[in-house]
Structure formats: structure tokens, C-alpha cells
């Protein structure tokens, strides 16, 4: 048994998908009304990684996108701002040049996003360049093929190498849970990513279906909590991909609040990867249709 298998052996990973689904339904049923309120909507808004990852992005469009975040703080000082702006790595410098507010981080997807199918050396170079250009956070994707094949050493070594390439920047590791399919595989990938140095684990790229699910969120949060209970190390959680309505976001909030607890309910440890969610939250907070972002 190698060290990766030994790590997994410390945790219960043989999960039943039907049981996970029932647990999720129970959590949402018992907690949704408690958290379905404007105060929570504002908290969720403050946890958004406002994202533009389009083939049509260009320097001026990213600069305008960043300006909207600047203007939001100036126009709505009574509201918390988003947590971060998330862009392709070649636009980290553009955001850095145009970002004027102090509490919003710069996140860059890197490492051959969204497929992760390129040379590790390319992933390392891309990550280091994004950090050099001003990225505070790097979002990478695990090698899903290696994970499914049981090549845990390859998966973990690459994550560790990219963590090193991040320097002081935080590393978010995307599991692409829709491709992993089962709760057991998602639990294993979560634990291995955390073991290898992830500061956050994230559900999905948003480029593959199915994207984020409440069941995947529940399993990932379980892994985070169990790792914390054993080691005292707090890891963040980020659902991303297809989360667009306030109701959807509140359900994820229920999962995090129930499984992880109050300490995780802030943007240091909880993020949403979203583009449409911000406007929908603002519409529900202000009671009218909003198309700010």
C-alpha cells in the first residue's frame, strides 16, 4: 500500500449514492427556510467569484468587466462586494491594472483549463505567469483520467507541483465531479487534493455536464470536515457550474452550514463560481430586476 492509499484508508470512502441523495434532501428540507432570507443572500453575494471565461473575452472587455466591480462599491457602499474576479490567466494582468477596490481578489483558471490535458511543465509555467501578473488565486483541474484510472501518485504529484508554483497565491483544485460520477470517487478525489496542498476544492469547470450538484457538494464538505477533524487544517469549498438562481445558492449554503458549520460561512472558506448568480441575488435583495453585471 502506497502513501496515497494509506491516506485514503484513514477515511470512509465507500459511499452509497442513494444514501447521499437522501441526506442532501433531508438537509435542504430542514434548513432551507431558515437560510432563505436577504441577510444570507448578501452573504452569498460576498462569496461570489464573478467569472468571465468566454472565448470572446479580450483586453477591453475584461477591463470593462473589472470596472463594473469597481463601480459597484462606489454606487452601493451599503452592500458587500463580490469576493473575486475570475478570468483566464492571460487576463490576470488586465484585472490587476484596472481593479481599484481592495477587498476583491484576482482569480485565474490555469493548468490547461478546462480539460487539464497538457504537459505539467506548461501548467506550471501558466500558473507562475498568472501569479506574476497579479493573480491572488489559481483554479486548476485535476487530471480526471488519471484519477479514474487509480493513478493517484500522478494526480497528487501534479497538484503538489502546481501548489509550489503558486507561491503565496491560493490554490483551488477543481475535481470535475460530473466526470467522476460516484460519491466514492468524489470523496477520494477530495481527500487526495487536500492532502496534496489544495487551499480550496471546487466542484466543476462549468464547461462539462453535469456540473455542480448538491450531492457532490455534500461529499466534498464531508471530506473537508473529516480532514479538519484529523489535522486541524481548514480547507475552503467552492461550488461552480450551473448555479444561477438564488434558490440554488441557498441550497448550497444549507449544505455548507450543516456539514461544515459557522466557521466556513465567509468568503475566506466559501466561494461560488458564477456569472449569472450575482444579478439574480441582487434582484432578490432589492426586490426588482437587476442587470448590473
N, C-alpha and C positions, 0 to 999 in steps of 0.2 A: 504494500500500500504506500503510495507516494504522499507527499505533504498536502497535496490538494484534496485527495481522497480522505486523508486524515482530518483535514479541516471540515469537510462536509459530514464526516462521520460523527462530529460533535453535535450535529443538529438533526432534527427530524425533517427529512426531505421527501418522504414517500407520501405525498398528499393526495387526497381524493378530490377530484374536480367538482363532483356533485356536492360534497360537504362544504367546500369553499364557497360555492354559489349560494348555498343555504345560509352560511354565516354572513355573507355580504348582504343578502336580502334582509336578514334579521337586524343587522347594524343600521341599515338605511331606514327600515321600518320604525325602529325605536328611537332614532336620533334626528331624522330629517326636519321635523317641525321645530325642534329645539334650536337648530342652527340655521333655519331658513328665515333670516332677518337681515336688515340693512347693515347692522354692525358687522356681521360676518361677510356680507358682500364687499364691504370696504376692505376688510382684512384680506379677502381673496384677491381683490384688485391689486393690493400691495405685494402680492406674491406672484404676479404675472411676469414671465419673461416675454415681453412684447416682441413678436417674431416676424421678420420678413425673410423668407427663404424661397424666393421666386427666381426662375430663370431670367425674368425680365428686370431684375434689380440692376441698377447702375449707380455710379457715384452720386449723382444729383438726387436720385430717388431715395437713397439711403440717408442723405443729408436732410432731405425734407422730412423723412420719417423721424429722424432724431429731433428735428426742430419741434415737431408736434409734442414730443415728450417734454422738451424744454418749456414750451408754451403752456402745457397742462399745469405745471407747477405755478407759473405766473398767473394763470387765469383762475385756478381752483386751489388756492393755498389751503383751504379747509379740508382738502382730500389728500390722502397719501398718494404718492406716485407709484408707478409700476416698479418692480424690483430690478429689471434689467432689460436691455435691448439685445436681441439675439439675431445675429447676421452670419452670412458666410465669412470665412476667415479673411478673405481679401478686402472686406469692408470694415474690419475692426478699427483700422486707422481712420477711416472716414467718420465713424461714430465718435472716436476719441477727439477728433478735430472739431466736431460740432456739438458735442454734449456739454451742456453748461450747468446741469444740476448735479449736486454732489452725492445724492443717495441712490443713484441709478447705476448699476454695474453694466459692463460690456461683456456679453457672452458671444462666443464664436463656435459654430459647429466645425469640427475638424476631423482629421484622421480618416479621410476618404469617405466622409459623409455623403449619402446615407447608407451605402452598401458595405463600407469598410473593406472593400475588395481592392486593395492596392498594397504596395510594399510598405513594410513597417517603417523603413527609412523615410519614405515620403510622408507618412503620417507624423513622424517625429518632426521633420522639417516644417511641415504645415503648422503644427501646433506651436513650435518655437517662434515662427514668424508671426502668428496671430498674437501671441503673448507680447512679443517685441513691439507690435503695432498698437498695443494697448488693451488687449483682452484681459479681463479680470477672471473670466470663467471659460473653460473649454468643455464642449459637449462632444464626446466621441461615441462610436458604436462598437460593441464587441464584435468579434468575428463569429457570427452566428453559426456558420458552417462548422468551425472547429468546436464550438460549444455543443452542438447537436451530436458531433462525432465523438465526443468524450475526450477531445484533445485539450484537457484543462491546463496543462503546462503552457501551451502556446497562447491560449486565451489570457492567462494570468500574467505571463511574462510581458506580453504586449501592453497590457493595461499598466503594469508597473513602469515600463519604459516611457509610456506617454505621461504618466504621473510625474516622472522625473523631468520630462521635457516642459511641463507646465511651470516649473519653478514655484513662484508664490501664488500663481493662479489656481483656482479651484477646479477640480476635475469632476465632470458629470459623465457617468457611464450609461449609455443607452443600451438596454437589453434587447430591444425589438421583440417585445413579448408576444406579439401576434405570430411571429415565426417560431418562437419556442414552444408555443401551443399549450403545453400542460403546466399545471400548477407546480408539479415536482421539478420540472426543468427550469421554470422561472425562479423557484426558491434556490436551486443550486447556482444558477447564474448570478442571482442577487448576492449570495454569500461569497462567491468567488470574486466578484467585482469589488465588494467591500474589503475582503482580505487583501486584494491586490493594490488598494490605495484610493479607491473612489471616495470623493467627498460627498457625492450625491449618486443615487441610482435613479434612472429615468426610464419610463415605460417604452417609449416609441419615438421613431423619427417623424411620424406623421406622413411618411411617404409610402407606407405599406399598410394594407388592410389584413386583418383587423388591427387598429391602432390601440390606444389606451382602453383598458376595461377595468371595471371596479374589482373584478376578481384578481386580475394581475396586481392592482394596487394593494389589495388586502395581503396577498402573499409577500410582496416586496416589503410592505410595512412590518409584517411578521418577522421577516429576515433581519431588518434593521433593528427591531426591538430585541430580538434574541441575541444578536451580536453585541448590542449595547449592554444587555444584562450580563454577558460573559466578560466583556472587555472594558466597559465604560466609555467606549468610543461612539460619539453621536454622528450619524450619517444622515444627510438630507434625502428627501424624496421628491421626485418631480414627475407627475403625470403629464403626458403630452400626446397630442394626436387626436383630433376629432372632438375635443372638449370645447364646445362653443356656447352653450346656454348656461344661465345662472343655476338652473336646477341641476344640471350635470355637475357643475363645480361644487355645489353644496354637498352632493353625494360623496365626492372625493374628500371633502372636508370632514364629513362624518367618519370616513374610514381612518383618516389620519388622527382625528381627535380620539377615536375609540381605541385604536390599536397602539398608537404611539403616545398620545397624551398632550397635555398643555404645552410642554416644553418645545414641541415641534411646530406649534401653530404660529410661526412667524417666517419671514422670508429668508432667514438665515438657514432654515432647515426644510422649508416647504416652498415649492415653486409650481406654477402651471406654465407649460409651454403652450402659448395660444396667440392667435391673431384676432379672431372674431370675438372671443370671450370678453375682451375689455369693453367694447361698445355695448354689449348686451348687459354686462354688470352695471355700467353707468346708466343705461336706460332704466334698469330696475331700481337703482339707487335714487335717481332723480324723478322717476315716475313719468318719463316721456321718452320718445325715441331719440337716441343719441347716435350720431355717426362721427365721433371725434377723431378716431384713429383710422 
